[in-house]
Amino acid sequence: AQLLLIIGLLVYPGFVFSILYGGILIWIYRKIRARMQGRRGPPWYQTYADIIKLLSKETIIPRNAWRPGFIGAPIISIVSLATAMLLIPIWSSKPLLGFVGDTIVLLYLLTIPTFAVILAGISSNSPYGIIGASREASLLIWYELPFWFSIATILILTGTLSVEKIVSTQAALGPNIVRAPLAFIAFIIAAQAKLAKRPFDIPHAETEIVAGPYTEYSGVLRGFFEINEALKWLTISSVAATFFLGWPITSNLVFNALLFMVKVALFAIIFAVIDIINPRFRIEQAYWPLWEVALIIALIDLVRILAGIGV
């Protein structure tokens, strides 16, 4: 049993699977973007090649950087996202490390990478990095509320804080995407900002601030942030698949795992298409879709469900 747990933590559905499938999701995003722009696009292994190339290069740390924060930021982000994946059920309704109240822990783990990006930008002591960190902090304030309220709607709808019970409830009553459609739309908008993809790629605007918080990163540490990007695509898409489309669950574990991967890819495609068809917002423009649209419709669904259960 301990050996199976170790394999689960390290290989499937642990760290190795998360990086490999996260890389596939980034490839899907790049491929769709290339096709919509009339290009051929990269081969399927391009993400892994980029990561390996960066990991093999020299890491240069700026002289004025705060070393603990500069080095620790990408590592903290990777650990939090990899741990979050262990709270997501893949082949059944039960996550590998599931427990009562694991949804709250999952939400906190998904917030840590944003603080890691802010830490990276500030620690670099670079003007571009600090501006990017400032933008990331502003965006965080605007997207976390609708993100949390959309998930809170699902928690109230299913009457549980357990990821396992959220999935099993959908298996019995149908997907939450149908039962809470406004919360789903709010989640997609907030998740797009959480991924820092257009129209919310404000902290990493290449034409304005180079690579934002990542500007001073190179070599292994830059490679870690590329791994972080793959994990972020996977975890956000997995949360969408679990909380809003956690249905059906069959007795065939292999079928369940394959179906889960298809659903995750579907949500990754949704995020990719939104990114490709939209221009970048200015920082002050991000307030409107996140608070005046996403937050309000999430609250509407929340109130509707509370009224429906007589609270």
MILO-95393 format. One line per 10 residues: number of its first residue (from 1); their letters; for each residue x, y, z of C-alpha. Coordinates in pm, 1 decimal. Layout:
<atoms>
NUM	A	X Y Z | ...
</atoms>
This chain:
<atoms>
1	AQLLLIIGLL	0.0 0.0 0.0 | 283.6 238.4 83.2 | 455.6 155.4 -246.0 | 135.8 229.7 -439.5 | 102.2 561.1 -254.5 | 461.3 656.5 -340.3 | 402.9 564.3 -706.1 | 83.4 769.3 -701.0 | 260.2 1071.3 -552.7 | 556.5 1063.2 -788.9
11	VYPGFVFSIL	422.4 911.4 -1111.1 | 44.9 882.9 -1160.2 | -148.6 1097.6 -1083.8 | 148.8 1268.7 -925.5 | 435.3 1483.4 -1044.5 | 542.3 1300.7 -1362.1 | 189.7 1270.1 -1503.3 | 113.6 1632.7 -1415.2 | 416.6 1765.7 -1604.0 | 364.8 1536.9 -1904.5
21	YGGILIWIYR	-5.8 1606.8 -1947.1 | 35.8 1974.9 -1862.0 | 290.5 1992.8 -2145.9 | 34.9 1838.4 -2381.1 | -220.5 2104.6 -2281.3 | 28.3 2382.4 -2360.0 | 97.6 2214.5 -2695.1 | -278.0 2209.5 -2766.9 | -292.2 2581.8 -2687.4 | 4.9 2660.7 -2913.7
31	KIRARMQGRR	-132.0 2440.4 -3192.2 | -476.1 2604.4 -3186.7 | -318.8 2951.3 -3184.1 | -96.0 2859.7 -3478.8 | -384.6 2714.4 -3681.8 | -603.3 3020.2 -3621.0 | -313.0 3237.4 -3739.3 | -256.6 3026.5 -4051.1 | 61.3 2859.7 -3922.7 | 153.0 2493.9 -3881.9
41	GPPWYQTYAD	241.3 2512.8 -3513.9 | 496.4 2327.4 -3298.5 | 536.9 1946.9 -3270.6 | 380.2 1774.2 -2968.2 | 713.5 1748.4 -2784.9 | 803.0 2118.7 -2814.1 | 707.6 2207.7 -2455.9 | 931.1 1933.6 -2315.9 | 1216.2 2035.8 -2546.5 | 1187.6 2396.8 -2425.8
51	IIKLLSKETI	1193.7 2287.5 -2061.7 | 1491.8 2053.1 -2110.5 | 1681.7 2326.6 -2296.3 | 1625.8 2575.4 -2014.2 | 1718.8 2322.2 -1745.2 | 2048.7 2258.2 -1923.5 | 2145.1 2626.8 -1938.8 | 2334.4 2834.3 -1686.3 | 2126.3 3006.5 -1419.8 | 2217.2 3370.9 -1369.8
61	IPRNAWRPGF	2091.6 3542.5 -1055.3 | 2095.3 3925.8 -1066.9 | 2339.9 4086.3 -826.4 | 2070.5 4302.1 -664.9 | 1814.0 4023.0 -635.3 | 1691.4 3887.2 -301.7 | 1823.6 3533.9 -346.2 | 1589.9 3336.7 -112.4 | 1279.1 3481.3 -277.0 | 1423.3 3471.8 -628.9
71	IGAPIISIVS	1517.6 3102.7 -601.5 | 1226.0 2994.9 -383.5 | 940.3 3147.9 -586.0 | 929.7 2896.1 -874.8 | 986.6 2601.7 -638.0 | 702.2 2708.6 -407.2 | 470.9 2743.1 -706.4 | 555.9 2399.0 -848.8 | 510.3 2225.3 -512.1 | 171.5 2388.7 -449.1
81	LATAMLLIPI	34.5 2303.3 -795.1 | 167.8 1946.0 -787.8 | 9.6 1898.9 -444.0 | -319.5 2042.5 -570.4 | -332.6 1772.5 -839.4 | -324.2 1506.2 -566.0 | -656.7 1645.4 -438.1 | -820.6 1599.9 -780.3 | -994.1 1264.6 -849.5 | -883.3 1116.8 -1181.9
91	WSSKPLLGFV	-989.8 751.9 -1216.7 | -1271.3 748.4 -957.3 | -1457.9 993.4 -736.4 | -1188.0 969.2 -466.5 | -866.9 1178.3 -489.3 | -534.3 1021.6 -397.3 | -503.2 1244.4 -86.8 | -870.7 1324.4 -32.5 | -1003.9 1416.3 313.8 | -1292.9 1608.5 468.1
101	GDTIVLLYLL	-1257.8 1977.1 381.0 | -1000.4 1916.8 106.6 | -1174.4 2171.2 -117.8 | -1059.3 2456.9 107.5 | -700.5 2330.7 98.7 | -724.9 2297.2 -280.4 | -837.1 2659.3 -315.8 | -549.6 2781.3 -99.0 | -299.7 2574.8 -299.3 | -429.9 2735.6 -620.3
111	TIPTFAVILA	-373.2 3082.4 -471.7 | -9.0 3022.7 -372.6 | 132.7 3034.3 -732.4 | 7.6 3390.5 -773.9 | 191.3 3499.3 -459.1 | 496.8 3312.4 -589.5 | 485.5 3516.8 -911.2 | 455.8 3838.0 -706.9 | 749.5 3724.1 -492.5 | 952.3 3647.6 -806.3
121	GISSNSPYGI	894.0 3993.6 -950.8 | 974.4 4178.5 -629.1 | 1277.0 3960.2 -547.2 | 1432.4 4022.0 -888.9 | 1465.4 4392.8 -804.4 | 1408.8 4465.8 -1173.4 | 1180.9 4752.1 -1288.1 | 998.6 4518.3 -1528.1 | 969.4 4250.3 -1260.8 | 833.1 4491.0 -1000.9
131	IGASREASLL	577.4 4636.0 -1244.0 | 469.2 4283.9 -1339.2 | 438.6 4187.8 -971.6 | 230.0 4498.9 -905.4 | -3.5 4410.9 -1192.3 | -28.6 4050.7 -1071.1 | -126.2 4174.6 -724.0 | -394.2 4404.8 -867.8 | -533.3 4124.7 -1081.3 | -531.1 3887.2 -782.9
141	IWYELPFWFS	-765.5 4114.9 -589.2 | -1010.2 4121.7 -878.5 | -1022.1 3755.7 -983.6 | -998.4 3569.5 -651.4 | -1341.7 3681.9 -528.5 | -1539.8 3560.7 -832.7 | -1326.2 3244.6 -840.3 | -1400.0 3163.5 -475.4 | -1768.6 3257.8 -500.7 | -1816.4 3034.7 -805.7
151	IATILILTGT	-1667.7 2742.3 -610.4 | -1869.3 2838.6 -298.8 | -2184.2 2809.2 -510.5 | -2091.3 2448.9 -592.3 | -2013.6 2372.5 -227.4 | -2357.1 2496.0 -120.1 | -2527.8 2321.9 -412.7 | -2371.7 1986.4 -321.8 | -2377.0 2046.7 54.8 | -2018.7 1936.5 114.1
161	LSVEKIVSTQ	-1657.2 2053.0 142.8 | -1528.5 1718.9 12.5 | -1405.6 1691.7 -347.3 | -1504.4 1323.2 -348.6 | -1864.9 1401.6 -250.9 | -1884.6 1686.0 -503.7 | -1799.2 1436.1 -779.0 | -2026.6 1159.1 -647.0 | -2315.7 1406.8 -616.0 | -2275.9 1495.8 -983.3
171	AALGPNIVRA	-2267.5 1125.5 -1071.7 | -2609.9 1093.7 -907.5 | -2775.7 1426.2 -996.6 | -2597.4 1539.1 -1312.7 | -2313.9 1784.6 -1382.6 | -2298.1 2114.7 -1194.9 | -2243.3 2298.4 -1522.5 | -2618.1 2244.5 -1581.7 | -2730.7 2303.1 -1223.5 | -2521.7 2621.3 -1173.7
181	PLAFIAFIIA	-2458.0 2770.4 -1520.6 | -2389.9 3127.0 -1403.4 | -2132.3 3007.0 -1150.3 | -1966.3 2814.0 -1432.1 | -1941.8 3123.6 -1653.0 | -1801.5 3322.1 -1358.5 | -1547.6 3046.5 -1297.3 | -1429.4 3048.6 -1660.0 | -1380.5 3427.8 -1656.8 | -1192.7 3420.9 -1324.4
191	AQAKLAKRPF	-987.6 3115.4 -1426.5 | -878.4 3292.9 -1744.6 | -736.8 3569.9 -1525.8 | -583.8 3314.8 -1287.5 | -403.9 3161.1 -1586.6 | -290.2 3513.2 -1688.3 | -410.4 3455.3 -2043.8 | -568.5 3712.4 -2272.3 | -750.5 3931.7 -2213.2 | -589.5 3914.9 -1867.2
201	DIPHAETEIV	-222.2 3855.5 -1955.4 | -150.1 4200.9 -1812.8 | 135.5 4100.4 -1574.8 | 335.7 3943.0 -1861.0 | 268.7 4191.8 -2140.6 | 573.2 4130.9 -2362.4 | 535.9 4450.6 -2564.5 | 526.7 4662.1 -2246.8 | 731.6 4495.0 -1971.8 | 929.0 4219.1 -2152.3
211	AGPYTEYSGV	837.3 3907.2 -1947.2 | 713.2 4090.5 -1638.7 | 802.2 3902.4 -1316.2 | 1004.0 3647.0 -1517.8 | 1226.2 3902.2 -1695.5 | 1541.6 3831.9 -1492.1 | 1495.7 3454.2 -1482.5 | 1717.2 3221.8 -1683.7 | 1838.4 2862.8 -1693.0 | 1700.7 2616.6 -1438.7
221	LRGFFEINEA	1482.9 2868.5 -1255.2 | 1323.8 2982.5 -1583.0 | 1270.0 2616.7 -1666.5 | 1093.8 2575.1 -1333.0 | 852.9 2853.8 -1429.7 | 785.0 2674.9 -1760.3 | 701.0 2361.9 -1560.3 | 485.3 2583.0 -1340.0 | 297.6 2704.9 -1649.2 | 223.9 2346.5 -1756.7
231	LKWLTISSVA	104.4 2256.5 -1406.9 | -114.0 2566.5 -1390.9 | -290.6 2478.1 -1717.2 | -349.6 2126.8 -1586.2 | -471.7 2215.9 -1236.5 | -710.6 2493.7 -1341.0 | -858.0 2279.4 -1620.0 | -880.7 1984.1 -1378.5 | -1067.9 2192.2 -1120.5 | -1313.4 2298.6 -1392.2
241	ATFFLGWPIT	-1364.3 1935.8 -1499.1 | -1405.1 1816.2 -1139.4 | -1635.1 2083.1 -998.2 | -1852.8 2145.8 -1303.2 | -1830.5 1832.3 -1519.8 | -1756.2 1557.4 -1267.6 | -1991.4 1314.3 -1440.7 | -2027.1 1032.1 -1527.5 | -1829.6 798.6 -1299.7 | -1825.5 433.2 -1406.6
251	SNLVFNALLF	-1682.3 115.3 -1255.0 | -1413.1 110.8 -1527.4 | -1115.8 300.1 -1381.2 | -928.3 321.2 -1713.3 | -1234.1 467.5 -1888.2 | -1278.7 718.6 -1604.6 | -914.6 830.5 -1632.2 | -934.3 869.8 -2010.9 | -1265.3 1056.7 -1984.0 | -1114.6 1287.5 -1722.9
261	MVKVALFAII	-821.3 1367.0 -1953.2 | -1062.1 1443.5 -2238.9 | -1265.7 1678.9 -2017.5 | -949.1 1854.1 -1898.8 | -835.7 1897.7 -2260.1 | -1179.9 2039.1 -2346.1 | -1149.9 2309.2 -2080.8 | -791.7 2383.0 -2187.7 | -924.1 2437.0 -2541.5 | -1188.8 2678.1 -2406.3
271	FAVIDIINPR	-920.6 2880.2 -2224.7 | -699.4 2871.7 -2535.8 | -973.9 2998.2 -2768.3 | -1064.1 3281.0 -2527.3 | -695.8 3379.4 -2521.6 | -659.4 3372.7 -2899.2 | -970.7 3570.7 -2995.6 | -926.8 3850.5 -2740.4 | -692.1 4149.9 -2723.1 | -515.6 4231.9 -2397.5
281	FRIEQAYWPL	-697.8 4453.0 -2148.1 | -527.5 4743.1 -1977.1 | -503.0 4694.3 -1601.6 | -795.9 4927.8 -1528.9 | -1012.4 4747.8 -1786.7 | -980.8 4411.1 -1607.5 | -1207.1 4533.1 -1326.5 | -1522.0 4531.0 -1540.2 | -1538.8 4164.8 -1653.3 | -1411.1 4029.1 -1321.5
291	WEVALIIALI	-1618.9 4226.0 -1072.0 | -1909.1 4369.7 -1268.6 | -1974.8 4048.4 -1464.6 | -1812.7 3739.4 -1308.2 | -1862.0 3835.0 -943.0 | -2221.1 3948.9 -992.3 | -2337.2 3641.7 -1185.3 | -2161.9 3413.2 -933.5 | -2351.2 3588.7 -653.4 | -2678.8 3559.0 -847.4
301	DLVRILAGIG	-2635.2 3181.8 -875.5 | -2530.2 3164.7 -510.1 | -2841.3 3351.2 -392.4 | -3063.5 3144.9 -625.2 | -2931.0 2818.7 -481.4 | -2954.7 2944.3 -121.3 | -3317.2 3043.8 -183.1 | -3385.2 2706.3 -345.8 | -3264.5 2508.4 -43.0 | -3446.2 2737.5 199.8
311	V	-3149.9 2901.3 370.3
</atoms>
